[in-house]
Amino acid sequence: MKEIVLIGAGKIGEMIAMMLADTGDYRLTVADRDAEFLARLPKHPDIRTLTLDVDDGEALARALAGKFAVLSAGPHFINRAVAGAAKKAGCHFLDLTEDVSSTRAVKELAEGAGTAFIPQCGLAPGFISIVANDLARRFDSLHEVRMRVGALPKDPSNALKYNLTWSTDGLINEYCNPCEAIVGGELLETPPLAELEAFSLDGVNYEAFNTSGGLGTLCDTLKGRVQILNYKTVRYPGHRDILKMLIHDLRLGERRALLKEIFEHALPITMQDVVLIFVTVSGQQHGRFVQESFARKVYSREMFGRTWSAIQITTASGICAMLDLLAEGKLPHRGLVRQEEVDFSDFIANRFGHNFAANGDGLSRQDRPGLKIADPVVA
């Protein structure tokens, strides 16, 4: 049984703890500075709790001593400290962040490390990069890679047509921080909330727009091989325009703590959500210009005797699958491990990765019927 430290007992951390403990292969110490969060964790013989502030370097070092791996499911700004402590302790490090700056810090720490550093193990970045790279490998040359992901309420009931489903800090980061993209073969920074587009899937209308962090390290991996690479967040129509008003016109992007307070006060959490994943890749195959697509919807469902949201299931499944693959020797055990280095077949066959499978029986690769994408709206 492998000893694991999980930092963060929030919505995603709770799901990770239950998934790993239920296997009987991992014994977890779940650490958080908030004792209330720890008290809400389900009771399990393979889960112990620890009140810990990661700014206390000595306490963090003691917690990581002798452990196989540490998983960071807390806010992005703790990752530098946790990764640094992991390197000193000689344990593997995995995180869920979408934050570009903290990922750069992890990449620096991974240089010369004797253990694996695996950032961005969630949904986007994370699984979306594994899918995109798997599709890209089938092409002789690439033209365009488009990645779209949304975590949405099944029954929207407010003007934003949105409920909180995961980290509010992460959500605001996505909406406010610069985005990466490849345009005309060149790596560029693009503004968040820009390049609005509309599409429909299974008869439902959606919009998508630039957000930060979803590409992970894929820009570095595909630079020089693709003409167009971008990532956009999916929402119901009208969401982006209200966000622009809040963040730009009312300048709440300059007061993120206030924006977080407003979101958490006004937008209820929902467990009744759907995660939409959509990737298209085009390029040359055997002398022809071809497009291949991947589309998936994952819904909330009951597990461990209660209902868990789709974003909890997908995000936790990503990092748990990566930990499993690491433990099985299917990933490098030292240095930086990028999401797109992971073999898609290994991931989807994994007991946690299987949560992304279509109807639980593996992923179909054919184009989905009923998918229509409009030209981007200039915005």
C-alpha positions as CSV (number, residue, x, y, z in Angstrom):
1,M,0.0,0.0,0.0
2,K,1.4,3.4,-1.1
3,E,1.4,6.3,1.3
4,I,0.0,9.5,-0.3
5,V,-0.3,13.1,1.0
6,L,-3.3,15.0,-0.5
7,I,-3.1,18.8,0.0
8,G,-6.6,20.3,-0.1
9,A,-9.9,18.9,1.3
10,G,-12.2,21.0,-0.9
11,K,-14.8,19.8,-3.4
12,I,-12.2,18.0,-5.7
13,G,-9.9,16.9,-2.8
14,E,-12.8,15.0,-1.2
15,M,-13.5,13.2,-4.4
16,I,-9.8,12.3,-4.9
17,A,-9.6,11.0,-1.3
18,M,-12.7,8.7,-1.7
19,M,-11.5,7.4,-5.1
20,L,-8.1,6.5,-3.9
21,A,-9.0,5.1,-0.5
22,D,-11.7,2.9,-2.0
23,T,-9.1,1.0,-4.0
24,G,-7.3,-0.4,-1.0
25,D,-4.0,0.4,-2.7
26,Y,-3.4,3.8,-1.2
27,R,-3.3,5.1,2.4
28,L,-4.0,8.9,2.4
29,T,-3.1,11.8,4.7
30,V,-5.4,14.6,3.7
31,A,-4.0,17.9,4.8
32,D,-5.7,21.3,4.9
33,R,-5.3,24.4,7.0
34,D,-9.1,24.6,7.4
35,A,-10.2,22.1,10.1
36,E,-13.9,22.5,8.9
37,F,-13.0,21.1,5.5
38,L,-11.2,18.2,7.1
39,A,-14.2,17.4,9.3
40,R,-16.5,17.1,6.3
41,L,-14.4,14.3,4.8
42,P,-16.1,10.9,4.8
43,K,-14.8,8.5,7.4
44,H,-12.6,5.8,5.9
45,P,-9.9,3.5,7.5
46,D,-7.4,4.6,4.8
47,I,-7.9,8.3,5.3
48,R,-6.4,10.3,8.1
49,T,-6.5,14.1,8.3
50,L,-3.9,16.6,9.2
51,T,-4.4,20.4,9.9
52,L,-1.5,21.9,8.0
53,D,-0.6,25.3,6.6
54,V,1.8,24.8,3.6
55,D,3.6,28.0,4.6
56,D,5.0,26.1,7.6
57,G,7.9,24.5,5.8
58,E,9.0,22.3,8.7
59,A,5.5,20.9,9.2
60,L,5.1,20.3,5.4
61,A,8.5,18.5,5.3
62,R,7.4,16.2,8.2
63,A,4.2,15.4,6.4
64,L,6.0,14.4,3.1
65,A,8.8,12.4,4.7
66,G,8.8,8.9,3.4
67,K,5.7,9.3,1.2
68,F,5.4,8.0,-2.3
69,A,3.7,11.1,-3.7
70,V,2.0,14.4,-2.8
71,L,-1.1,15.5,-4.7
72,S,-1.9,19.2,-4.6
73,A,-5.6,19.9,-4.9
74,G,-5.5,23.3,-3.3
75,P,-5.3,26.8,-4.8
76,H,-2.6,27.4,-7.4
77,F,-0.5,29.7,-5.3
78,I,0.5,26.8,-2.9
79,N,2.0,24.7,-5.6
80,R,5.5,26.3,-5.6
81,A,5.9,25.5,-1.9
82,V,4.4,22.0,-2.1
83,A,6.5,21.1,-5.2
84,G,9.7,22.5,-3.5
85,A,9.0,20.4,-0.4
86,A,8.4,17.3,-2.6
87,K,11.7,17.7,-4.2
88,K,13.5,18.0,-0.9
89,A,11.6,15.0,0.5
90,G,12.2,12.8,-2.6
91,C,8.5,12.1,-3.3
92,H,6.6,12.5,-6.5
93,F,4.5,15.6,-7.1
94,L,1.2,15.9,-9.0
95,D,-1.2,18.9,-9.2
96,L,-4.4,20.1,-10.8
97,T,-3.5,23.7,-11.6
98,E,-4.5,25.7,-14.7
99,D,-2.2,28.6,-13.6
100,V,0.6,29.3,-16.1
101,S,3.0,30.9,-13.6
102,S,2.8,28.1,-11.0
103,T,3.3,25.5,-13.7
104,R,6.5,27.3,-14.9
105,A,7.8,27.1,-11.3
106,V,7.0,23.4,-11.2
107,K,8.9,22.9,-14.5
108,E,11.9,24.6,-13.0
109,L,11.9,22.5,-9.9
110,A,11.6,19.3,-12.1
111,E,15.0,20.0,-13.7
112,G,17.4,17.5,-12.2
113,A,14.8,16.0,-9.8
114,G,15.1,12.4,-8.8
115,T,11.3,12.0,-8.7
116,A,8.5,12.8,-11.2
117,F,6.8,16.2,-11.3
118,I,3.4,16.0,-13.1
119,P,1.5,19.3,-13.2
120,Q,-2.0,19.9,-14.6
121,C,-3.5,16.5,-14.1
122,G,-7.1,17.4,-14.2
123,L,-9.6,17.9,-17.0
124,A,-8.3,21.0,-18.8
125,P,-5.4,21.1,-18.7
126,G,-5.0,17.4,-18.3
127,F,-7.3,14.9,-20.1
128,I,-8.0,17.3,-22.9
129,S,-4.2,17.4,-23.8
130,I,-4.1,13.6,-23.8
131,V,-7.0,13.4,-26.2
132,A,-5.7,16.2,-28.5
133,N,-2.2,14.6,-28.8
134,D,-3.7,11.2,-29.4
135,L,-5.6,12.6,-32.4
136,A,-2.6,14.7,-33.6
137,R,-0.4,11.6,-33.7
138,R,-2.6,10.2,-36.5
139,F,-1.7,12.9,-39.0
140,D,1.3,13.2,-41.3
141,S,1.2,17.0,-40.8
142,L,-1.0,19.2,-38.7
143,H,-3.0,22.2,-39.7
144,E,-5.4,23.0,-36.7
145,V,-6.0,21.7,-33.2
146,R,-9.1,23.1,-31.4
147,M,-9.9,22.2,-27.8
148,R,-13.2,23.1,-26.1
149,V,-14.3,22.2,-22.5
150,G,-17.1,23.3,-20.3
151,A,-18.5,22.4,-16.9
152,L,-22.1,23.5,-17.0
153,P,-25.3,23.2,-14.9
154,K,-27.8,20.8,-16.4
155,D,-30.6,23.3,-15.6
156,P,-29.3,26.9,-15.6
157,S,-31.6,29.3,-13.8
158,N,-29.8,32.7,-13.7
159,A,-28.7,35.3,-16.2
160,L,-25.1,33.9,-16.3
161,K,-26.6,30.5,-16.9
162,Y,-23.9,29.2,-14.6
163,N,-23.4,27.6,-11.2
164,L,-20.2,27.2,-9.2
165,T,-18.9,23.7,-9.8
166,W,-15.2,23.9,-8.9
167,S,-12.5,26.3,-7.6
168,T,-13.7,30.0,-7.7
169,D,-10.0,31.1,-7.7
170,G,-9.3,28.9,-10.7
171,L,-12.4,30.2,-12.5
172,I,-11.4,33.8,-12.1
173,N,-7.8,33.0,-13.2
174,E,-9.3,31.5,-16.4
175,Y,-11.4,34.6,-17.1
176,C,-8.7,37.2,-16.2
177,N,-5.2,35.9,-17.2
178,P,-3.7,36.0,-20.6
179,C,-4.1,32.9,-22.8
180,E,-1.7,31.0,-25.0
181,A,-2.4,30.1,-28.6
182,I,-0.5,29.2,-31.8
183,V,-1.7,31.4,-34.7
184,G,0.0,31.1,-38.1
185,G,2.6,28.8,-36.6
186,E,3.6,31.4,-34.0
187,L,3.2,31.1,-30.3
188,L,1.2,34.2,-29.1
189,E,-0.6,35.5,-26.0
190,T,-4.3,36.2,-26.6
191,P,-6.7,38.1,-24.4
192,P,-9.2,36.1,-22.2
193,L,-12.9,36.3,-23.1
194,A,-12.1,37.1,-26.8
195,E,-12.7,35.2,-30.0
196,L,-16.3,34.3,-29.2
197,E,-17.8,31.5,-31.3
198,A,-21.1,29.6,-31.3
199,F,-21.8,25.9,-31.8
200,S,-24.5,23.3,-31.1
201,L,-24.2,19.7,-29.9
202,D,-27.0,17.3,-29.6
203,G,-29.5,20.1,-30.2
204,V,-28.1,22.4,-27.4
205,N,-26.6,25.8,-28.3
206,Y,-23.3,26.8,-26.7
207,E,-20.7,29.6,-26.9
208,A,-17.0,29.3,-26.4
209,F,-14.3,31.9,-25.8
210,N,-10.6,32.2,-24.9
211,T,-9.7,31.4,-21.3
212,S,-6.3,30.9,-19.7
213,G,-4.4,27.7,-18.9
214,G,-6.4,25.0,-20.7
215,L,-3.7,24.2,-23.2
216,G,-1.2,23.2,-20.5
217,T,2.2,22.5,-22.1
218,L,0.7,21.6,-25.5
219,C,1.9,24.8,-27.1
220,D,5.5,23.9,-26.3
221,T,4.9,20.3,-27.5
222,L,3.3,21.2,-30.9
223,K,5.1,24.5,-31.7
224,G,6.6,24.2,-35.2
225,R,4.2,21.4,-36.1
226,V,0.8,23.1,-36.2
227,Q,-0.6,26.3,-37.7
228,I,-3.5,26.9,-35.4
229,L,-3.8,25.7,-31.8
230,N,-6.3,27.1,-29.3
231,Y,-8.4,26.3,-26.2
232,K,-11.7,27.8,-25.3
233,T,-14.1,27.4,-22.4
234,V,-17.7,26.4,-23.2
235,R,-20.7,28.2,-21.7
236,Y,-24.4,28.7,-22.5
237,P,-25.0,31.8,-24.8
238,G,-24.9,35.2,-23.2
239,H,-22.4,34.2,-20.4
240,R,-19.4,35.8,-22.0
241,D,-21.0,39.3,-22.4
242,I,-22.0,39.5,-18.8
243,L,-18.5,38.5,-17.7
244,K,-17.0,41.3,-19.9
245,M,-19.3,43.8,-18.2
246,L,-18.2,42.6,-14.8
247,I,-14.5,42.2,-15.4
248,H,-13.8,45.0,-17.8
249,D,-16.6,47.6,-17.6
250,L,-17.0,47.4,-13.8
251,R,-13.2,46.7,-13.5
252,L,-13.7,43.7,-11.1
253,G,-10.8,42.1,-12.8
254,E,-8.7,44.5,-10.8
255,R,-10.5,43.4,-7.6
256,R,-10.4,39.6,-7.8
257,A,-11.1,39.1,-4.1
258,L,-14.4,41.1,-4.5
259,L,-15.3,39.2,-7.7
260,K,-14.8,36.0,-5.8
261,E,-17.0,37.2,-3.0
262,I,-19.7,38.1,-5.4
263,F,-19.6,34.8,-7.3
264,E,-19.6,32.7,-4.1
265,H,-22.5,34.9,-2.6
266,A,-24.7,34.9,-5.7
267,L,-23.9,31.6,-7.6
268,P,-25.0,28.5,-5.7
269,I,-23.0,25.3,-6.0
270,T,-24.7,22.5,-8.0
271,M,-24.0,18.8,-8.1
272,Q,-26.3,18.5,-11.2
273,D,-23.9,19.4,-13.9
274,V,-22.5,18.1,-17.2
275,V,-18.9,18.3,-18.5
276,L,-18.6,18.8,-22.2
277,I,-15.3,17.8,-23.9
278,F,-14.8,18.5,-27.6
279,V,-11.6,18.4,-29.7
280,T,-11.1,18.7,-33.5
281,V,-7.8,18.1,-35.3
282,S,-7.3,18.7,-39.0
283,G,-4.3,18.1,-41.3
284,Q,-2.8,15.8,-43.9
285,Q,-3.3,12.0,-43.8
286,H,-2.0,9.9,-46.7
287,G,-2.2,12.9,-49.1
288,R,-5.7,14.1,-48.1
289,F,-6.8,17.0,-45.9
290,V,-8.8,15.3,-43.1
291,Q,-10.5,16.3,-39.8
292,E,-11.0,14.0,-36.8
293,S,-13.1,14.8,-33.8
294,F,-13.7,13.7,-30.3
295,A,-16.8,14.6,-28.3
296,R,-17.9,13.5,-24.9
297,K,-20.4,14.5,-22.2
298,V,-19.9,13.3,-18.7
299,Y,-22.7,13.7,-16.2
300,S,-23.0,13.8,-12.4
301,R,-23.8,10.5,-10.8
302,E,-24.0,8.6,-7.5
303,M,-20.8,7.1,-6.2
304,F,-19.9,6.0,-2.6
305,G,-23.5,6.4,-1.5
306,R,-23.9,10.0,-2.6
307,T,-24.2,12.3,-5.7
308,W,-20.9,13.7,-7.1
309,S,-20.7,16.4,-9.7
310,A,-19.4,15.7,-13.2
311,I,-16.5,18.2,-12.6
312,Q,-15.6,16.4,-9.4
313,I,-15.6,13.1,-11.1
314,T,-13.6,14.1,-14.2
315,T,-11.0,16.3,-12.4
316,A,-10.4,13.7,-9.7
317,S,-10.3,10.9,-12.2
318,G,-7.5,12.7,-14.1
319,I,-5.1,13.0,-11.2
320,C,-6.0,9.6,-9.8
321,A,-5.3,7.9,-13.1
322,M,-2.0,9.7,-13.4
323,L,-1.0,8.5,-9.9
324,D,-2.0,4.9,-10.8
325,L,0.0,5.0,-14.0
326,L,3.0,6.4,-12.1
327,A,2.7,3.6,-9.5
328,E,2.4,1.0,-12.3
329,G,5.6,2.2,-13.9
330,K,3.8,3.5,-17.1
331,L,5.1,7.0,-16.6
332,P,8.7,8.3,-16.1
333,H,9.7,8.4,-12.5
334,R,11.9,11.5,-12.7
335,G,11.8,15.0,-14.1
336,L,8.9,16.8,-15.8
337,V,6.1,14.6,-17.2
338,R,3.7,16.4,-19.6
339,Q,0.1,15.4,-19.9
340,E,0.5,14.8,-23.6
341,E,3.2,12.3,-23.0
342,V,0.7,9.9,-21.5
343,D,-0.6,7.1,-23.8
344,F,-4.3,7.5,-24.4
345,S,-4.9,3.8,-24.4
346,D,-3.2,3.4,-21.0
347,F,-5.2,6.3,-19.6
348,I,-8.6,5.2,-20.8
349,A,-8.0,1.6,-19.7
350,N,-7.1,2.7,-16.2
351,R,-9.8,2.2,-13.5
352,F,-10.1,6.0,-13.0
353,G,-9.5,7.0,-16.6
354,H,-12.5,4.7,-17.5
355,N,-14.8,7.4,-16.1
356,F,-14.2,9.3,-19.4
357,A,-15.2,6.3,-21.5
358,A,-18.4,6.4,-23.6
359,N,-21.1,4.4,-21.8
360,G,-18.3,2.9,-19.7
361,D,-17.0,0.8,-22.6
362,G,-14.1,2.8,-24.1
363,L,-14.0,5.8,-26.4
364,S,-15.4,5.9,-29.9
365,R,-13.3,7.9,-32.3
366,Q,-15.8,8.7,-35.0
367,D,-17.2,12.1,-35.5
368,R,-20.3,12.9,-33.5
369,P,-23.5,13.5,-35.4
370,G,-25.4,16.7,-34.8
371,L,-22.3,18.9,-34.2
372,K,-22.3,22.3,-35.9
373,I,-19.8,25.0,-35.4
374,A,-20.4,28.5,-36.5
375,D,-17.6,30.9,-37.6
376,P,-16.1,32.8,-34.7
377,V,-17.8,36.0,-33.8
378,V,-15.5,39.0,-33.8
379,A,-15.2,40.2,-30.2
